[in-house]
Amino acid sequence: MKLDLVVIAAHPDDAEICVGGTLLRLVDAGWKVGIIDVTRGELGSRGTSAEREAETMAANRCLGQPVRRNLGLPDGRVVATVEARERLARMLREHAPDVVLAQHVEDLHPDHATVGRLAREAWYLSGLSKLAEQDGGPPARRPRRFYHFMGHVPFDPTVVVDIGPVWDRKVELVRCYRSQLEPAHAGDQGQHFLFGADILARMETRARFFGERIGARVGEPLLSLGPIPIADPLRLL
């Protein structure tokens, strides 16, 4: 299926937490969107694999059933191998998005950082005609725009998407991942999270900070590879 935008993220819930508002706004605008999760999040300190899968299905319903695929790499052990980046490049050729959003290459979580590099390399490889011919799948096509979204390490964004119109829906979207938000047992105080920070609280703090920088209530920061042309698709938001 031809898509307008694809998000590439390390774990189920990363896309929703980091760019869920952008996805909701795009879906509302009639865009066809997809998410490629690189792992199934099976090493998460909270929740079982079955719970994570059910939560992902619930999140899909909240997002209007986007195309969702999984690269099936092992959680906590993601490596940007030649095989992985070529499989991801083929997925990009199959869906031919105009825009790709992926994690940043600088992040404290090794899976996030590796997925950022893996996505950037796959984005480039998707446009190589001889590689596409060797693969035997769809013809070469490189998405027009590539953006990184923010993880644990802040950056100065190229663009900030105003997500005020869909903020409450984004919160409900992230709440689909209930196992990741609620303590797993009496002694669970979030010690396994970086800095012990509550996911929803951290998400709101970031959204308010970057929203203020563009004169909005809440926003999601993105970093472009190179200057943004006047006709960039995301400027429609």
Secondary structure, DSSP 8 states (H G I E B T S, - for coil): ---SEEEEESSTTHHHHHHHHHHHHHHHTT--EEEEESS--TT-SSS-HHHHHHHHHHHHHHTT--EEEE----TT-----HHHHHHHHHHHHHH--SEEEEE-S--SSHHHHHHHHHHHHHHHHTT-HHHHHHHTSS-----SEEEEE--SS----SEEEE-GGGHHHHHHHHHT-HHHHS-SSTT-SSTTSGGG--HHHHHHHHHHHHHHHTTSS-EEEEEESS---TT-GGGG-
